[in-house]
Amino acid sequence: FKVANFSIVSKDENGDKFYTNCSAYGDKSDITKDFKQGDFVKVFGQVRTSMDDDGKVYSNVRVLSSKLLKAKEQMKNQEEKK
């Protein structure tokens, strides 16, 4: 039984960063081997939220599918061409 845990960073409408924890189980845990920090990815799954005793909300996505949209290396090459 394989599990891969990782986090993705997003920006809200104010431009503030927020992190979402993700978990991929079984065969889906292999998806992370193709991801590198800075890549743009699309993750689809079930969101579960919980709250600690201090009222802080945590969310975790159980990954059902994902897709690499644009690798960081591709973005560097585009910037160099400009």
C-alpha positions in Angstrom: 0.0 0.0 0.0 1.8 3.1 -1.2 1.1 6.7 -0.2 2.5 10.0 -1.5 1.9 13.2 0.5 2.8 16.6 -1.0 1.7 20.2 -0.8 0.6 22.6 -3.5 0.7 26.4 -3.2 -1.9 28.7 -4.7 -2.8 32.3 -4.5 -6.1 33.8 -3.5 -7.8 36.8 -5.0 -5.6 39.1 -2.9 -2.4 37.5 -4.1 -1.7 35.8 -0.7 -0.2 32.3 -0.9 -2.0 29.4 0.7 -0.9 25.7 0.9 -3.0 22.7 0.4 -1.9 19.2 1.6 -2.5 16.4 -0.9 -2.5 12.6 -0.5 -2.3 10.1 -3.3 -2.9 6.4 -2.6 -2.0 3.2 -4.4 -1.1 3.6 -8.1 -1.9 7.3 -8.0 1.1 7.8 -5.6 3.4 7.5 -8.7 2.2 10.8 -10.0 4.5 12.8 -7.8 7.7 11.3 -9.3 7.1 13.6 -12.4 6.5 16.7 -10.4 9.2 19.2 -9.4 9.0 22.3 -7.2 7.7 25.2 -9.3 5.7 23.1 -11.8 2.1 24.1 -12.6 -0.2 21.1 -11.9 -3.9 20.4 -11.9 -5.1 18.2 -9.1 -8.6 16.7 -8.9 -9.9 15.0 -5.8 -12.0 14.9 -2.6 -11.4 17.8 -0.1 -11.6 17.0 3.6 -11.4 19.8 6.1 -10.8 19.7 9.8 -10.4 22.3 12.6 -8.0 22.1 15.5 -8.7 23.2 19.1 -7.5 26.8 18.3 -10.0 27.1 15.4 -7.4 26.9 12.6 -8.8 25.1 9.6 -6.8 22.5 7.7 -7.7 20.9 4.4 -6.4 17.8 2.6 -7.1 16.7 -0.9 -7.3 13.0 -1.6 -6.0 12.9 -5.2 -8.1 11.1 -7.8 -6.2 12.4 -10.8 -3.6 15.0 -11.7 -2.0 16.6 -14.7 1.3 18.4 -15.2 0.2 21.7 -17.0 3.6 23.4 -17.4 7.0 22.4 -16.1 9.1 25.0 -14.5 11.8 24.3 -17.1 9.3 25.2 -19.9 8.6 28.5 -18.2 12.3 29.4 -17.9 12.7 28.7 -21.7 9.7 31.0 -22.5 11.2 33.8 -20.3 14.6 33.5 -22.0 13.0 33.8 -25.5 11.3 37.1 -24.5 
